[in-house]
Amino acid sequence: MSSGKRIAKELGEVTENPPAGIKVSLADEANIHTWNIIMDGPEGSPYAGGKFHLLLTLPHEYPFKPPKLSFKTRIWHPNVTFDEHGSMCIGILKADAWKPSSKIMSVLTATQQLMMEPVPDDAVEQSAAQKFKEDRKTFDKEAREWTKKYAMGK
């Protein structure tokens, strides 16, 4: 199966039967390699009530190279950079962990899981990781404030 056919098939799967709380669309109808993702903040997490915009970029070597997923909505999270890039550190997308059999659906559900359960020992933002480990109550408060400020309707 060619890369384009595989991507079209996976796009069909996630748009017709998306994981709960996730909407997927192409960022540009002419480019199957760039997807817009809108992810609801998971219930029971400090991100609940927020709508987070993410951008998924598939390399031309997909599925042999992992996609890149970044948060376009700012989020207070140990595994997502606080800058405008919103780069994310998640195990499934690491080059040495990625397998061509992995699917984008798994990437999306792993991202939701990461929002529920940050991995402070694999953090890109040390201040958030430290707060998460040492003072969970303050971490959750900060995460809720950022969610309110950046991920809820203006």
Helices and strands as residue ranges (DSSP letters): H 3-16, E 22-28, E 31-40, E 51-57, E 68-71, G 91-93, H 104-116, G 120-122, H 126-134, H 136-146, I 147-151
